[in-house]
Amino acid sequence: MMKRISWFISGAVAGIAGAGYTKRKLKATASHLAPTNVARAAVAKVRASSHDVVAAVRDGRDAMHAKETELWARVHGRADSPAIETGPDDQVLFVGPDDQVLVDGHPVEPGQVIVLREVRDNDHAGPRRNSRRTRRGT
């Protein structure tokens, strides 16, 4: 009989403690989900993201103006250092005004246009393999 009473009392204490804990958690969650707190959090997030958007637009405008200035300088022949993009990591190599550019061992005049293209070798041998769908259908 003592065993049953001790188990009953320990179960009742655990139930009361669990109910109290659950009640506190529910009240805290309800206060966080109150309309004023939700609106306040939303306003804070919008303000933070708007600062990021404004900074990105500002950077874009600065880059646009710099590129426009460079292009107008090239059009009017005032470009001091034309940029040539090379490499897969978009490294920019600057050619100085006194430097000489060679194409196939011949010097290139500053006013000439150079068109570069990349030729890739085909490493695979034989005909190209089709997908399974086209093979199954025929």
C-alpha positions in Angstrom: 0.0 0.0 0.0 2.9 2.4 0.8 4.3 1.7 -2.7 1.1 2.8 -4.4 0.8 6.0 -2.3 4.4 7.0 -3.0 4.0 6.4 -6.8 0.7 8.3 -6.7 2.3 11.3 -5.0 5.4 11.3 -7.2 3.0 11.2 -10.3 0.9 14.0 -9.0 4.0 16.1 -8.3 5.4 15.4 -11.8 2.0 16.3 -13.4 1.7 19.6 -11.5 5.3 20.5 -12.4 4.7 19.7 -16.1 1.5 21.6 -16.2 3.2 24.7 -14.6 6.0 24.5 -17.1 3.6 24.1 -20.0 1.6 27.1 -18.8 4.7 29.3 -18.6 5.8 28.3 -22.1 2.3 28.9 -23.6 2.2 32.4 -22.1 5.6 33.3 -23.4 4.8 32.0 -26.9 1.5 33.9 -26.9 3.2 37.1 -25.9 5.7 36.7 -28.7 2.9 36.1 -31.2 0.9 39.1 -30.0 0.1 41.5 -33.0 2.2 44.3 -31.6 5.3 42.1 -31.2 4.8 40.5 -34.6 4.5 44.0 -36.2 7.6 45.2 -34.3 9.7 42.3 -35.5 8.5 42.7 -39.1 9.4 46.4 -39.1 12.8 45.6 -37.7 13.4 43.0 -40.5 12.2 45.3 -43.2 14.5 48.1 -41.9 17.5 45.8 -41.8 16.9 44.4 -45.3 16.2 47.9 -46.7 19.6 49.1 -45.6 21.1 46.2 -47.5 19.1 47.0 -50.6 20.1 50.7 -50.4 23.8 49.7 -50.1 23.5 47.3 -53.0 21.9 50.0 -55.2 24.5 52.5 -54.2 27.3 50.1 -55.1 25.6 49.3 -58.4 25.3 53.0 -59.3 29.0 53.6 -58.4 30.1 50.7 -60.6 27.8 51.9 -63.4 29.2 55.4 -63.3 32.8 54.1 -63.2 32.2 51.8 -66.2 30.4 54.5 -68.1 33.3 56.9 -67.5 35.8 54.2 -68.7 33.7 53.5 -71.9 33.4 57.2 -72.7 37.1 57.6 -72.3 37.7 54.8 -74.7 35.3 56.3 -77.2 37.0 59.7 -77.1 40.5 58.1 -77.1 41.4 59.2 -73.6 41.7 55.7 -72.1 45.0 55.5 -70.3 44.9 51.8 -69.4 42.4 49.6 -71.2 41.5 46.5 -69.3 41.7 43.1 -70.7 39.8 40.3 -68.9 41.7 37.0 -68.7 41.5 33.8 -66.8 38.6 31.8 -65.4 38.7 33.8 -62.1 38.1 37.1 -64.0 41.5 38.6 -63.3 41.9 41.9 -64.9 45.3 42.7 -66.5 46.0 46.4 -67.1 48.1 47.3 -70.2 50.0 50.5 -69.7 50.2 53.3 -72.4 53.8 52.4 -73.2 53.3 48.6 -73.4 53.2 46.8 -76.7 50.6 44.1 -77.4 51.5 41.3 -79.7 49.1 39.0 -81.6 50.7 36.0 -83.3 54.1 37.8 -82.8 53.0 41.0 -84.6 52.5 44.3 -82.8 49.0 45.6 -82.7 48.2 49.3 -83.2 46.2 51.0 -80.4 43.2 51.6 -82.7 42.8 48.0 -83.9 40.1 45.7 -82.6 41.1 42.3 -81.3 38.5 39.5 -81.3 39.4 36.6 -79.0 37.7 33.3 -79.0 38.4 30.1 -77.1 38.7 26.9 -79.0 38.0 23.7 -77.0 39.3 20.3 -78.0 36.9 17.4 -77.9 38.3 14.9 -75.5 35.8 12.2 -76.2 36.2 9.8 -79.1 33.4 8.4 -81.2 29.8 9.5 -81.7 28.0 11.4 -79.1 25.8 9.2 -76.9 22.1 10.1 -76.9 19.9 9.9 -73.9 18.0 6.8 -73.0 14.6 8.3 -73.7 15.4 8.7 -77.4 16.8 5.2 -77.7 13.8 3.5 -76.0 11.3 5.3 -78.1 12.7 4.0 -81.4 
